[in-house]
């Protein structure tokens, strides 16, 4: 899973300006048999957003399964997910704006 911080105002490559509505865009890749388990966990999280977790909503969107739309969606996902990073590099407002999971001993290899 790759997760990146975002804020309002970065959608059309405008200055991010004042930090409002901090949220996370993420890309998840599942092996066969993992989607059902994830749906169960996600359902439990959505039910408990206002009490246990420090966010107010979860919005899941599946990559379009029809070609050529699927190919277009897959190519667009990384740039959409990371659109705040360019603004944050110039004027760091949120530390740790990008993370890749699972964390492990190989993280950062090749960098």
Backbone as CSV, one residue per row, in Angstrom:
resi,resn,N_x,N_y,N_z,CA_x,CA_y,CA_z,C_x,C_y,C_z
1,UNK,0.842,-1.162,0.000,0.000,0.000,0.000,0.891,1.229,0.000
2,UNK,0.516,2.183,-0.792,1.200,3.470,-0.829,0.194,4.513,-0.361
3,UNK,0.591,5.337,0.597,-0.299,6.373,1.127,0.410,7.714,1.065
4,UNK,-0.314,8.743,0.621,0.256,10.088,0.525,-0.723,11.105,1.078
5,UNK,-0.194,12.066,1.822,-1.024,13.144,2.375,-1.448,14.090,1.263
6,UNK,-2.601,14.705,1.428,-3.089,15.713,0.492,-3.900,16.741,1.279
7,UNK,-4.115,17.898,0.679,-4.934,18.963,1.258,-5.770,19.576,0.152
8,UNK,-6.772,20.350,0.526,-7.577,21.041,-0.481,-6.718,22.023,-1.265
9,UNK,-7.024,22.183,-2.544,-6.347,23.177,-3.368,-5.268,22.636,-4.275
10,UNK,-4.925,21.355,-4.168,-3.862,20.821,-5.013,-4.396,20.133,-6.266
11,UNK,-5.685,19.970,-6.366,-6.265,19.196,-7.461,-5.896,19.726,-8.836
12,UNK,-5.908,21.004,-9.005,-5.624,21.585,-10.318,-4.259,22.263,-10.341
13,UNK,-3.339,21.775,-9.496,-1.959,22.264,-9.431,-1.876,23.725,-9.063
14,UNK,-2.842,24.182,-8.276,-2.773,25.523,-7.708,-1.916,25.450,-6.456
15,UNK,-1.530,26.579,-5.938,-0.797,26.594,-4.677,-1.667,25.961,-3.606
16,UNK,-1.047,25.154,-2.766,-1.844,24.525,-1.719,-2.309,25.550,-0.697
17,UNK,-1.571,26.670,-0.554,-2.002,27.728,0.354,-2.210,27.239,1.766
18,UNK,-3.271,27.708,2.377,-3.601,27.334,3.752,-3.953,25.842,3.820
19,UNK,-3.443,25.187,4.835,-3.706,23.752,4.999,-5.126,23.549,5.505
20,UNK,-5.962,22.955,4.656,-7.349,22.647,5.011,-7.688,21.245,4.529
21,UNK,-8.505,20.566,5.279,-9.005,19.251,4.924,-7.870,18.276,4.599
22,UNK,-7.004,18.042,5.564,-5.929,17.070,5.372,-6.562,15.693,5.199
23,UNK,-6.147,14.984,4.155,-6.672,13.651,3.896,-5.592,12.806,3.239
24,UNK,-5.850,11.544,3.094,-4.880,10.599,2.551,-5.439,9.955,1.303
25,UNK,-4.604,9.930,0.269,-4.897,9.138,-0.926,-4.009,7.907,-0.834
26,UNK,-4.547,6.746,-1.159,-3.731,5.539,-1.078,-4.054,4.593,-2.223
27,UNK,-3.076,3.786,-2.548,-3.226,2.749,-3.567,-2.979,1.415,-2.862
28,UNK,-3.927,0.519,-2.983,-3.828,-0.795,-2.350,-3.783,-1.862,-3.436
29,UNK,-2.940,-2.854,-3.267,-2.870,-3.988,-4.188,-3.100,-5.247,-3.356
30,UNK,-4.057,-6.062,-3.786,-4.412,-7.258,-3.033,-4.109,-8.517,-3.834
31,UNK,-3.626,-9.532,-3.137,-3.466,-10.849,-3.732,-4.839,-11.527,-3.736
32,UNK,-4.956,-12.584,-4.513,-6.217,-13.332,-4.535,-6.589,-13.753,-3.120
33,UNK,-7.843,-13.579,-2.770,-8.339,-13.995,-1.467,-8.249,-12.939,-0.375
34,UNK,-7.640,-11.805,-0.633,-7.489,-10.783,0.402,-8.605,-9.740,0.388
35,UNK,-9.290,-9.584,-0.701,-10.295,-8.507,-0.796,-11.454,-8.684,0.173
36,UNK,-11.913,-9.913,0.370,-13.024,-10.151,1.293,-12.674,-9.748,2.717
37,UNK,-11.483,-10.140,3.166,-11.015,-9.761,4.504,-10.932,-8.249,4.621
38,UNK,-10.383,-7.594,3.614,-10.251,-6.139,3.664,-11.618,-5.457,3.710
39,UNK,-12.576,-5.955,2.965,-13.935,-5.375,3.007,-14.516,-5.453,4.416
40,UNK,-14.298,-6.563,5.103,-14.795,-6.708,6.475,-14.147,-5.690,7.411
41,UNK,-12.834,-5.546,7.314,-12.117,-4.579,8.150,-12.598,-3.168,7.830
42,UNK,-12.713,-2.851,6.565,-13.149,-1.523,6.138,-14.561,-1.211,6.629
43,UNK,-15.433,-2.188,6.582,-16.803,-1.998,7.073,-16.782,-1.653,8.570
44,UNK,-15.952,-2.354,9.333,-15.847,-2.078,10.774,-15.289,-0.679,11.023
45,UNK,-14.295,-0.272,10.254,-13.708,1.060,10.408,-14.736,2.135,10.063
46,UNK,-15.456,1.967,8.970,-16.462,2.953,8.566,-17.529,3.139,9.643
47,UNK,-17.928,2.060,10.298,-18.946,2.152,11.347,-18.447,2.916,12.559
48,UNK,-17.130,2.920,12.788,-16.564,3.469,14.013,-15.750,4.748,13.780
49,UNK,-15.930,5.421,12.653,-15.132,6.609,12.314,-15.240,7.719,13.344
50,UNK,-16.407,7.962,13.860,-16.583,9.114,14.737,-16.132,8.878,16.176
51,UNK,-15.906,7.632,16.561,-15.565,7.359,17.946,-14.116,6.919,18.139
52,UNK,-13.697,5.926,17.412,-12.396,5.311,17.658,-11.274,5.894,16.812
53,UNK,-11.576,6.341,15.617,-10.551,6.793,14.689,-10.578,8.309,14.549
54,UNK,-9.436,8.876,14.200,-9.316,10.333,14.096,-9.565,10.816,12.664
55,UNK,-10.628,10.360,12.068,-11.068,10.844,10.761,-12.566,10.664,10.676
56,UNK,-13.167,11.345,9.711,-14.627,11.324,9.698,-15.243,10.551,8.542
57,UNK,-14.433,10.047,7.610,-15.024,9.302,6.505,-13.960,8.445,5.815
58,UNK,-14.432,7.397,5.148,-13.597,6.556,4.310,-14.304,6.458,2.971
59,UNK,-13.603,6.778,1.895,-14.177,6.740,0.553,-13.318,5.821,-0.300
60,UNK,-13.858,4.687,-0.711,-13.109,3.707,-1.495,-13.613,3.735,-2.926
61,UNK,-12.672,3.782,-3.845,-13.019,3.748,-5.270,-12.176,2.694,-5.953
62,UNK,-12.833,1.806,-6.636,-12.162,0.716,-7.331,-11.639,1.219,-8.674
63,UNK,-10.477,0.713,-9.083,-9.960,1.019,-10.416,-10.920,0.414,-11.413
64,UNK,-11.276,1.173,-12.413,-12.209,0.715,-13.429,-11.701,-0.580,-14.056
65,UNK,-12.536,-1.601,-14.111,-12.130,-2.899,-14.635,-12.213,-3.029,-16.136
66,UNK,-12.717,-2.035,-16.840,-12.872,-2.125,-18.288,-11.708,-1.465,-19.002
67,UNK,-11.102,-2.193,-19.932,-10.062,-1.584,-20.768,-10.753,-0.756,-21.830
68,UNK,-10.251,0.380,-22.318,-8.977,0.992,-21.955,-9.080,1.891,-20.722
69,UNK,-10.252,2.024,-20.120,-10.397,2.878,-18.932,-9.500,2.401,-17.795
70,UNK,-9.369,1.094,-17.616,-8.529,0.564,-16.539,-7.090,1.027,-16.720
71,UNK,-6.579,0.931,-17.940,-5.193,1.348,-18.187,-5.020,2.834,-17.895
72,UNK,-5.986,3.647,-18.290,-5.927,5.091,-18.017,-5.953,5.352,-16.509
73,UNK,-6.820,4.658,-15.784,-6.915,4.828,-14.331,-5.613,4.438,-13.641
74,UNK,-5.024,3.322,-14.040,-3.789,2.855,-13.413,-2.657,3.844,-13.663
75,UNK,-2.583,4.431,-14.832,-1.535,5.409,-15.130,-1.756,6.721,-14.380
76,UNK,-2.991,7.071,-14.127,-3.327,8.328,-13.460,-3.191,8.248,-11.937
77,UNK,-3.364,7.080,-11.360,-3.370,6.923,-9.905,-2.126,7.461,-9.196
78,UNK,-0.918,7.113,-9.621,0.253,7.604,-8.867,0.361,9.128,-8.842
79,UNK,0.079,9.805,-9.953,0.197,11.267,-9.945,-0.914,11.898,-9.110
80,UNK,-2.113,11.334,-9.150,-3.209,11.867,-8.346,-2.933,11.659,-6.856
81,UNK,-2.444,10.467,-6.522,-2.169,10.139,-5.127,-1.111,11.048,-4.524
82,UNK,-0.132,11.443,-5.315,1.015,12.182,-4.782,1.014,13.666,-5.128
83,UNK,-0.102,14.231,-5.515,-0.116,15.614,-6.011,0.293,16.675,-4.987
84,UNK,0.151,16.424,-3.705,0.545,17.389,-2.680,2.065,17.407,-2.463
85,UNK,2.738,16.332,-2.791,4.161,16.201,-2.478,5.002,17.324,-3.078
86,UNK,4.705,17.751,-4.287,5.456,18.839,-4.903,5.346,20.132,-4.118
87,UNK,4.157,20.477,-3.672,3.949,21.677,-2.859,4.676,21.543,-1.522
88,UNK,4.566,20.372,-0.915,5.140,20.153,0.399,6.674,20.140,0.354
89,UNK,7.248,19.774,-0.774,8.709,19.783,-0.911,9.247,21.202,-0.852
90,UNK,8.527,22.137,-1.471,8.965,23.529,-1.502,8.815,24.219,-0.149
91,UNK,7.770,23.874,0.582,7.494,24.499,1.873,6.871,23.430,2.774
92,UNK,7.697,22.691,3.501,7.229,21.535,4.273,6.232,21.961,5.341
93,UNK,5.018,21.462,5.187,3.963,21.732,6.158,3.521,20.454,6.860
94,UNK,3.717,19.316,6.204,3.351,18.024,6.778,4.547,17.092,6.617
95,UNK,5.184,16.758,7.729,6.301,15.810,7.685,5.740,14.409,7.478
96,UNK,6.485,13.555,6.842,6.014,12.186,6.635,4.837,12.146,5.693
97,UNK,4.927,12.861,4.570,3.793,12.976,3.654,3.628,11.793,2.713
98,UNK,4.542,10.835,2.747,4.454,9.656,1.891,4.924,8.443,2.677
99,UNK,4.184,7.337,2.571,4.581,6.098,3.243,4.232,4.914,2.363
100,UNK,5.065,3.861,2.445,4.813,2.627,1.711,4.811,1.476,2.709
101,UNK,3.838,0.601,2.581,3.685,-0.525,3.490,3.627,-1.813,2.687
102,UNK,4.038,-2.955,3.201,4.415,-3.161,4.595,5.810,-2.613,4.880
103,UNK,5.977,-2.157,6.120,7.285,-1.706,6.576,8.114,-2.950,6.869
104,UNK,9.380,-2.901,6.547,10.222,-4.061,6.809,11.682,-3.730,6.660
105,UNK,12.503,-4.739,6.802,13.943,-4.534,6.763,14.433,-4.148,5.374
106,UNK,13.656,-4.411,4.337,14.071,-4.055,2.982,13.636,-2.667,2.570
107,UNK,12.922,-1.957,3.420,12.438,-0.620,3.050,13.626,0.282,2.775
108,UNK,13.558,0.970,1.660,14.620,1.901,1.299,15.734,1.243,0.508
109,UNK,15.670,-0.047,0.297,16.705,-0.715,-0.481,16.717,-0.182,-1.897
110,UNK,17.873,0.097,-2.392,18.005,0.616,-3.739,17.910,2.108,-3.822
111,UNK,17.674,2.817,-2.723,17.565,4.259,-2.752,18.918,4.882,-2.530
